[in-house]
Amino acid sequence: MAEFDTIAKRLIQTHPTDFARFALQRDDIQRVEVLDTEQPTIRHTDSLLRIQVGGQKVLLLHEFQTTDDPAMPRRMASYIGRCIEQYGLPVYAHVFYLRPHAGRRDPGYYRQEHLDYPVAIRYQVIRLSELGGQAVLDSGLVGLLPFTPLMQPPAGQAEAAWLEQCVVRVAALPLAPPARADCLAGLATLSGLVYNPQTITALLAKEQLMDIIRESSFAQYLTASAREEALKQGIEQGIEQGIEQGIEQGIEQGIRESIRESIQEVLALRFQPAAVRGLADRLGAIDDGLRLKQLHR
């Protein structure tokens, strides 16, 4: 999920107004501000926006999911509560389910059933596979276009043809090359939730878009993240190997010291102390365990 989560978050950060208009189905969105979701009070949320709609300041919270999570109502209640505590504003919360079969059992609320202490916290559940993709494709909401392959194609249109239509539309967007490249990279990555990777790659190659996507900031970020993760795993593996090697070396050194002590005990029985001390120095210079064992015999 990490790469999909990253793409979704970066798209919201780049096009926050598009997501606000889409989630609320309103055009009177003003003063959109992307808030930091790394703060302890609101950590783990995918996106938090402070906006003005209908003359009122509110928070707009987005969470993206690719799979079912029975704990989602509780998680959303926690997120919403933290946002209210931190900002003291109304919270409009949404969970976006990206895969076709995800989110069917999400009730869209957290409820505490108690006669004297009832609690109800609601949020909107948006399953992309249930949305008509053509309307979004025609909406002009650039930030949402990379998600259109996950939505329903027009009636009678095959999925492969729908994917191609989405790719061609995004490739033709009147955007600066870096922004268009990021949209294409986002679309290519998110499409992997539904389409076969070979199908996506073949289509991008056919449209001669692979080089553009490779140069996108999204692709470079994901590549750097993958390298960092691989490096981290390599370092951890190196540490584990180092610990194992250290233990092994410690055991070997312990064996050598034990053999030296045994040899010195035998020497002490046969020679004068002065001679034993001289031989002890020479024994200390021998690191070869096999050689020490031969001397001990």
VEXSE-23640 format. One record per residue (C-alpha): residue in three letters; x, y, z. Coordinates in steps of 0.25 Angstrom, whole numbers, plus 5000, padded with zeros to 4 digits. Layout:
# residues N
AlaXYZ;...
This chain:
# residues 297
Met500050005000;Ala501250095003;Glu501450144988;Phe499950164986;Asp499850244999;Thr500950324995;Ile500450354981;Ala499050394987;Lys499650484997;Arg500550554987;Leu499350574978;Ile498550644989;Gln499750734993;Thr499850774979;His498350794975;Pro497650814989;Thr496550894983;Asp496150784973;Phe496050684984;Ala495250774993;Arg494250804981;Phe494150654978;Ala493950614992;Leu492850714996;Gln492250724982;Arg492350884983;Asp493050994975;Asp493051094986;Ile494351054992;Gln495251164997;Arg496551185005;Val497051045003;Glu498251005013;Val498950875013;Leu499250845028;Asp500350765033;Thr499850615036;Glu501150575043;Gln500850645056;Pro500650555068;Thr499150595069;Ile498750555055;Arg499850455051;His499550355041;Thr498450425033;Asp498750435018;Ser498250575016;Leu497650685025;Leu497250815018;Arg496750945025;Ile495751015015;Gln494651115015;Val493251065009;Gly491951135010;Gly492651245018;Gln493051145029;Lys494451095032;Val494550945033;Leu495550825033;Leu495450735021;Leu496150595024;His496450485014;Glu496850345017;Phe497250245006;Gln497050095007;Thr497349984997;Thr496849875006;Asp495749855017;Asp496049885031;Pro495049855042;Ala495649955051;Met495450075041;Pro494250125049;Arg495050135061;Arg496250195054;Met495350305048;Ala494750335061;Ser496150355066;Tyr496650445055;Ile495350525055;Gly495550545070;Arg496950585070;Cys496650685059;Ile495550745067;Glu496450755079;Gln497550815071;Tyr496750915063;Gly495450935069;Leu494750935055;Pro493650845048;Val494250725042;Tyr493750665028;Ala494450525028;His494550435016;Val495050295013;Phe495450264999;Tyr495450114995;Leu496350094983;Arg496149944980;Pro494849894975;His494449804986;Ala494949884998;Gly494149965007;Arg492749885005;Arg492649865020;Asp493049995025;Pro491850055031;Gly492350205030;Tyr492150225045;Tyr492750195059;Arg491650175069;Gln491650145084;Glu490350075088;His490050115102;Leu488750165108;Asp489450275116;Tyr490650305108;Pro490350295093;Val491450335083;Ala491350345068;Ile492450395059;Arg492150395044;Tyr492950395032;Gln492750385017;Val493150255010;Ile493550264995;Arg493750144987;Leu494450184974;Ser493950064967;Glu492550104969;Leu492750244962;Gly492550274948;Gly493950304942;Gln493550384930;Ala492950494938;Val494250514946;Leu495050504934;Asp494250624928;Ser494150704941;Gly495550774939;Leu495950734953;Val497350694949;Gly497750644963;Leu496650534961;Leu496950494947;Pro498050384952;Phe496950314959;Thr496050304947;Pro496450164943;Leu495950114956;Met494550164953;Gln493450104945;Pro493650124930;Pro492550164921;Ala491450064918;Gly491949964908;Gln493350004908;Ala494449894911;Glu495349924923;Ala496649924914;Ala495950034905;Trp495550114917;Leu497050104922;Glu497550154909;Gln496550264909;Cys496950314922;Val498450314919;Val498250384906;Arg497350494913;Val498450514923;Ala499550514913;Ala498850624906;Leu498650714918;Pro499050864916;Leu500050854927;Ala501450884929;Pro502350764925;Pro502750734940;Ala501250744945;Arg500750654933;Ala501850554936;Asp501450544950;Cys499950524946;Leu500350414937;Ala501250344947;Gly500150354957;Leu499150294948;Ala500150184944;Thr500450144958;Leu498950144963;Ser498550064951;Gly499349954956;Leu498249934967;Val497349884956;Tyr498049854943;Asn499149754939;Pro500549824940;Gln500849774926;Thr499649834920;Ile499949974927;Thr501449964922;Ala501049924908;Leu500050034907;Leu501050144912;Ala502050084902;Lys501050094891;Glu500750244894;Gln502250264896;Leu502150314910;Met503150234918;Asp504250334917;Ile503350444922;Ile502850364934;Arg504250324938;Glu504650474938;Ser503450504947;Ser503650544962;Phe502750434966;Ala503550334959;Gln504850384965;Tyr504250394979;Leu503750254978;Thr505150204973;Ala505850274984;Ser504950224994;Ala505150084989;Arg506650104989;Glu506650155003;Glu505750035008;Ala506749945001;Leu507950015007;Lys507250005021;Gln507049865019;Gly508449845015;Ile508949915027;Glu508049835036;Gln508549705030;Gly509949755031;Ile509749785046;Glu509149645048;Gln510349585041;Gly511249675049;Ile510649625062;Glu510749485057;Gln512149505053;Gly512449565066;Ile511849455074;Glu512649355066;Gln513949435068;Gly513649445083;Ile513449295084;Glu514749265076;Gln515549365085;Gly514949295098;Ile515449165093;Arg516849215090;Glu516949275104;Ser516449145110;Ile517549075103;Arg518649175107;Glu518249155121;Ser518249005120;Ile519649015114;Gln520149105124;Glu519649015135;Val520448905129;Leu521748995128;Ala521549035142;Leu521648895147;Arg522948865139;Phe523748995139;Gln524149115148;Pro523249235149;Ala524249325141;Ala524249225129;Val522749215130;Arg522549365129;Gly523449375116;Leu522649255110;Ala521349325113;Asp521749445105;Arg522049365093;Leu520749285095;Gly519949415095;Ala520549455082;Ile519949325075;Asp518549355070;Asp518449225062;Gly517449135070;Leu517949005063;Arg519349035066;Leu519049055081;Lys518248925081;Gln519548855075;Leu520448915086;His519448875097;Arg519548725092;
